[in-house]
Amino acid sequence: MTPSKPALPLAPWPLALLCALYLLAGLVGHDPWKTDDAVHLGVAWEFAAHGDWTSPRIVGDAWLAMPPLFHWVAALLGKGLGFLIDFHNGARLATALFGALLFLGLARTAHRLYSPAAGLGAPLLAMGTVGLLVPIHEAQPLIALLAAQSFLHLGMARVADNTTQDSLKGGLIAGVAMAAGLLAVGSLAVIPLVVLPLLALLHPAWRGRSTLGVVIALILGLGLAALWPGLLALQSPELLPTFWDKELAKLTPPAWSAESFQDQLQLLGWAPWPILPIGLWALWAYRRQLKTPAFFLPLVGTLLALVQVFLLAEARPLNHLLLVVPLTLLAAAGAEKLRRGAANAFDWFGMMTFTLIGGLVWLGGIAMMTGEPLRVAKNFTKAEPGFVGLWSWPALIAAALLTVLWCWSLGRLPKSPWRSATHWAIGMVLMWGLMAALWMPWMDYGKTYRPVAASLAKALDGSKECVLARHLGDAQKASLRYFIDLAPLRYNTKNRECGWLLTQGSARSENAPAGWRKVWEGNRAGDKSEKFRLYQRAE
């Protein structure tokens, strides 16, 4: 009797299709959204529209929050696909590209460290991670960092094989990944991409012949990453000190408080779900193997991410993305060892949760399109006053197909240790896909600045050449630039030539500057805290 083969999570091609559906659903078909989405698309737009590919800018002002690798890719995609789709939709595909690289890197690394099944399961676990869902569906450079992390782990895993050939290949992979991460987010990548290989040298697997691979990775990664600051120093040397100040600030601990620590713990409770509990189970199940390279590497990566999140980062869900790659790798090892009771409970919880959420999304979508049930429909119009939902057959058909996929998965997935992780990933695709199909017009209505920009342009009556701006945020400036090509100048009391002043403030307080009269005010329909006001110089 031949032993049965271990059950795989999904065959490679269905897994690839599921990944593509996850990455593309809701990524296109809507305007730039407040806040990060609009900012990063604005930087990419400046690259594509004005041709200065060295200095990241928003409306002419230097934007040095991070290096420009992601924005370069976004600009090239937005410009290259302009004959098919709007610039912002094409540029946002950069996130899908780096997301695909993230899944590929996780699959290759987990396959090499653990098993073929773990390699196929790692992307499913990443797709199921709650905190990854929103960032991977907007213009977000941190997804490029995650892709770089996954390939750095792959390179370091090859280096640990301790042969000259694998050491060279692994060093090249890790070096390119290190450079890409540093060029995408700057010093935020130092701990996960530079410190991790250095700490790996403490382990015997990365000494001897393997040391060559680590050295190659460090020299190649740091050398390539230094190219862009070098170009910036040559073209705009006055910007370099500001850039370094911002990079050092990312490695400076913020003011500690018990409240911020509590906020981080709360985020830790949901952002890395479910890879955190499964990863912790892996540490227990393989507690006697933690010193092996397969567990030492992601364990150290997880500890470094926790240090960075709790000591060097603000309490934001985005910062907890640093945990995704190492925890996913640990969870890929642990999912195969889940006890039957725990696996069944996790599976049952996922099926019930996503079935309920899917039903609620359907209810909300039908209410917005038809006005019934009236109470549900009123909740949506109350949140976004003025929104009118329209009947859409394509949206309904797409939502129905996703629902059929979910129902099929409930009864047809074979029983295996991976069934729960597969259900969770498909459930995430169901939930987000239904929202993209049925709720996208409502979400776009509330998050875009397009109506505000159009109303402002009408008030300016074509006089956009000389407009001063005060207290405008980067997302707002980028949106106005993109929608109506408004490039306001920085407010200066000595500037007597411009006849217009645009301010951003709260809805409750208005500090009208002396010598100006208000001619317009506006805001996004559902935003009660943000108000734009346009003043004209009093004669």
N, C-alpha and C positions, 0 to 999 in steps of 0.2 A: 504493500500500500504506500503510495507516494504521499509525502506530507503536503498539505494544502499551502498554497502561497499566501503570505500575509495580505489582508485586504488593503487596497489602496484607497485614499480619500476620494479622488476622482481621477479618471484617465487624463493624460496630458492635454488633449485637445478640448474636452469639455471644461477643464480647468482654465485653459487659455481664454476660451470664450467667456467664461464667468468673470475672469479678471478684466477683460475688455469691457464687458457690460458694466461692471462696477466702476471702472475708471471714467467711462464716457458719459454715463447717465448723469444729467444735470450739470455737466461741465460746460456745455455750450448752450446757446439759445436764450441767454439772458445778458443784461447790461453789466458793466463793471459795478460791483457791489461795495458798499462801505464795509470795512475800512481797508484791510490788507489787500483785498482783491483790486480795489481802485488804485491804491498806491503802486503796487507792482506792475499793473497794466499801464499806469501812467509813465513809469520809468521806461518800460519797453517801448511805449509809443514815442517818447522823446528820442530814443535811439533810432527807431525806424523812420521817423518823420524829419529829423534834423541832421542825421548823419554823424554826430559826434559819438563814436563808439567807445571812447575811453572814459569820459566823465559822466557818471549817472546823474541825471537831472530831473527835476519836476518844475515845469514852467520856467526854465532858465536857471533856477537856483540849484546849486549842487546838492545832491542827495547821497550821503555817504554812510547810510545805515549799514550797508553790507556791500561786498564786491558784486560785480554785475554778471556772473556766469548765467544765472537763471534768466536774467532780463535780456541778455544777448540771444539766448535760445528762443525766448518768447517773442522777441522782436523779429527774428528770422522767420519763425513759423507764422506770425501774424501777417508779415509782409508777403511771404511766399504763398500763403493760402488766400491772399486777398481776392483772387479771382473767383473763389468759391464761397467764402464766408466773411463776415465782418472781422476787422482786425482783432477786436477783443476776444472773439471766440477762437480764432486761430492761435492767438498768443497764449490763451489759457491751456491749449493743448500741450504746452511745455510741461505742465503739471502731470498730465497723463503720460507723457514720455518718461519723465523721471519716476512716476509711479510704477510704470511697467518695468523699469530697470530695478526698482526696489523689489518687486515681486520676483524677478529673475534672480537677483543676487541672493535673496533669502532662500529660494528654491535650491540654487546651486550649493550654497553654503550648508544648509541643513542636510542635503543629500550627501555631501562630502563628510560632514561631521557625524551623522547618525545613520540614516538609512534612506533608500528610495522613497519609502512612504512618508518619512519626515520631510523630504524635499518637496513632495507634492502637497503636504499638509501645511507647510510654513506660509505660503501665500494665503491660504484659507484663514489661518489664524490672524494674519495681518489685516485681511479684509474685514474680519469680525471685530477688530479693535475699535471701541467706541470713539476714542479721542482722535482717531485718524480720519473719521468720516468727513467732517467739514473741511479741514485743511487740504485734503487731497482732491477736493472738488472746487478749489478756487486757485487763483494765481498765488502760489506759495513757495518761495525758495527753500523752505525747510524740507520739502519733499525731496529736493536735490540732495540735501544733507543725508537724509535717510537712505537714499539710493547709494550714496558714497559709503555710508556705514556698512551697508550690506556687502558691498564688493570689497571693502577693506577687510571684513571678517573672512570673506572667501580667500583673499590673497594671503592673509595670515594663516588660514587653515592649510593652504598649500605649502607655505613656507615650513610649517611644522612637520611636513613629511620627511624633512632632513635629507633630501637628495639635492644635488647641485642643480639639476634641471628644474625641479619643483621650487626650489628656493629662488631661482632667477625669475621664473614665471610668476610665482606668488608675489615676489617683491615688486615686479612691474605692475601687477594688478592692484596691489595695495597702494603703490605710489601714485598711480593715476587717480585712484579713488580718493586718496588724501588730498591731492591737488584740487580735484573737482569740488570736494566738500569745502575746502578753504576758500576757493574762488566763488562759492555760492553763498556762504553765510559768514565768512571771515573767522574771527577768533572764537566764535561760538562752536566751531568745529575742532578747536585745538585739543580739548580733553578727549572727546570720543575718537578722534582720528590720529592724533600725534602722541598723546600720553599713553593710550592703550598699547601701541606697538612697543613703546619704551618699557612699560611694565611687563610685557610679554617676555622680555629678555631675562626676567627673573625666573622663568620656567625653563627647565632643561630642554624642552622640545624646541625652543627658539634659540638655543645656543649651539655651538659647534658650526656645522655647515649652514644651519638655518640663520645664523647671525648675519650672513651675507644678504639674505633676503630682506631682513629688517632694515639693514643699512641702506640697501637699494631703495626701499620704500621711503625712508626718511629723506634721503638726498633728492630723489626724483620728485616726491610730493612737495617738499618745501621749496625746491628749485622752481618747479612749474608754478606754484602758487605765488612766488615772488615776482612773476612776470608782469602781472597787472599793476601792482603798486609801483613797479619800476616805470611802466608806461605813464602812469599818472604823474609820477615825479618829473618826467621829461616834458609832458604836455601842460600840466597844471600844477606846478610845484607848490603853489600857495594852498592847494587843497590837501596836501599830504599830512600836515600836522593835525588838521581836523579829523581826517580819516583815522589816524593812529589813536587820537584821543577817544574816538567812539569805539574803536576796537578794544582798547584797554578797559574802557568802562564796562564792556561785557564780561570781563574777568574780575571785576571789582564787586565784592559782596554788597548787596543792598542793605539798608538799615534793617536789623533783625527785630522782630516783634513776635509775641506769642500769637497774635492774630494772623500774621502772614504764615507762620508755621502751621497753624490750624487750617488755613486756606489751602496750603500745599497738601496736607493730609487728605482734605476733602477731595481735591482733584485726583490724588492718587487712588482714591476709592472708586472712581468711575472711568477716568481717562484711559488707563491701560487695561480695562476689562475687555475680554476675559483672559488675556495673556498673563496678567499678574498672578492670579491664583493657580493657573496651570503651570506657570514657570516656577512658582514656589513648590508645587507638588513635585516637579522634576528634580529640584534640589534635594528633596527628601528621598524620592525614589532612587536617585543615583548618588546618594550621599557618600558612598564608598568610592565613587569615581570622579569626584569633584576636582581632583588634582590632574586628571587627564586633560590633554589639550582641548578635547571636544567640549568640556564643561568649564575649564579654566577661562577660556577666551570670552564666552558670553557672560559668565559670572562676573569677571572683572569689568566687562563693559557695562553691566547693569549697575554695579556698585559705583562706577565713575559717573554714570548718568544720574544716580540718586544724589551723589555729592553735588553735582552741577545744578540739579534742579532745586535742592533744598538750601544750598549755600550761596549760589551765584545767580540765581534767576528769580524773577518776579513770579508771583502766583498766577500764572496764565496757563490755560490748557495747551497752548502751542508749545510751551517749554517742556511739557511732559512727553512730547513726541520723541525726545531723546531716549526714552526707554523702549521705544517700539522695537527696534532691531534686536538688541540683545535679549529682551524678554520673549520675543517671537521665537528666536532660536531655542531658548530654554523650553518654551512651551511646545515646540515641535518635537522635542525629545520626550517631554512629559505626557503629551496627549496619548502616545502609544501605551503608556503605562497606567493610565487612569483605571481605577478599579471600576468594576461593572456598575456598582451602585452610584458612584459619583458621575460616571459617564452618562448613565440613564437620567439622572437628575438634571444634569447640565443640558442634555438633549431635550428633555421634557420642558424645562424652563424656557429654552430658546424657541421651541415650537409654539408654546402658549403665548410667549411675549410677542413674537413677530406676527402671529396670527391676529392677536388683539390689535396691535399697532396698525397692521395692514387694514383691518376692518375700519378703524377710526379714520385712517387717511382716506379710504373710499368714501366714508360718510361725509367728511369735510369737503372732498372734491365734488361730490354730487350736490351738496348744499350750495357750494359756490356757483355751480353751473345752472342750477334750477331754482334756487331760492328756497328749497325745501330739504330738510326740516327748517322752518323759519328761525327757530331759536339758534340753531347751529350756524345758519347763514349770517345772522346778525352779529355773532361773535367775530366773524371774519371782517365784516364791514366796520365794526366798532374798532378793531385793531388797525385797520387801514381804511380810513374814511374816503369815500369816493370810488372805491374799487368796485368794478362790475365784472362778474365772471361770465364767460361765454361758453356755450356748448362746443365741444371739440371732439369729433370722432377719432382723429389720430391719437389724441391723448387717451381716450377711453380704450381704444384697441391696444395701445402699448401697455396700459395698466392691466387690462384683461390678460394679456400674454404673460406678464410678470406673475400675476396671480395663479395662472395655470402652472407655471414653472414651480411656484411654491407648493401648490397642492400636489403636484407630481412628486416633489422631493419628500413630502411627508409620508408617502406610502411606498416609494420605490427605492429609496436609498438602502443598500444592504446594511445589516447590523455589523458594526465593526467599531474599534476604538475611535475611528475618525468620523463616525456618523454625526456626533454632536457638533464638532467643529465645522463640518460641511453644512449642517443645518444652520448654524449661526452665520456663516458667510453668505449663504443663499438668502437668509432672512435679512441681512443688512442690504443686499442688493434689492430685495423686495421693498423694504421700507423706503430706501432712498430713491429707488426707481419710481415707486408710486408717487412720492412727493414731487419728483421731477416732472412726472407726467400730469398729475392732477392739481398740484399746488404751485407750480412754477410761475404762472401769471401773477398770482397773489404775492408770492415772495419777491418777485422782481419789482412789482409795483411799490413795495415798501422799502426796498434796499437801493434802488437806483436814484441817481440825481438828475436823470434826463428831464423830467417835467420841470424841476426847479431851474435847470439851466435854460430850458426853452422859455420859461416865463421871464427870467432875467434878461435874456437876449432881446425879448420884445420890449422890455422896459428901457434897455440901453438904446434901442432904435438904431442899431448898426454902429454905434459909437463905442467900439471895443478897443481902440488903439491906445487909449490913455485912461486906464482904470486903476486906481489905487486899491490896495487890499490890506485889511487889518484883522489879525487873529484867525486867518483862514488856515485850516489844517491841510496836511499833505493830500489826504484823500479827496477833500473838497476842491483843492486847486487842480489836482490831476483830473477830476471829473469834469470841471468846467473847461479845462483845456481840451479834453477829448471831445466833449459834446458840442461846444460852441466855439472852440478855438480861442478862448479868452485867456490871455496871459497877463494877469494883473501885476502891477508893480508894487514893490514893498512900500507901505505907508510911511511917509516922512512929512512932518509938519512944514518943512522948508520947501517941499515940492508944491509950487503954485501953478504949475502948468496944467495938471490933470483936473478935469471937471467932474470926475466920478470917484466915489469911494464905496467899496463893498466891504461889509463887516460880517463876521460870524460871531454869534453870541447866544445867550440863553433866551428862551421865550419870555421870561419874566422881567429881565433887566435890560434896559436900553440906555446906553450912554452915548447920546448923540453928540458928536464933536462940534465944537463951536465953528460957525461959518458954513455949516452944511445943513441942507434940508432933506428929509426923507422923501423918496419918490416911489419906493417899492420895498416890499418885504415878502419873504416866502420861506417855505420849508417842505421837507418830505411829508406826505400826508399823515403818516403814523408817528412821526417823530415830534414829540412835544417839548423836547429839551434843546433843540437846535433851531436857530432862526437866522436867516440871512437878511441883511438890510442894505439897500442901495441908497446912497445919498448923492445929491447934486450940489455942487458948490453954489452957495448963495451969492448973488451979485450985489 
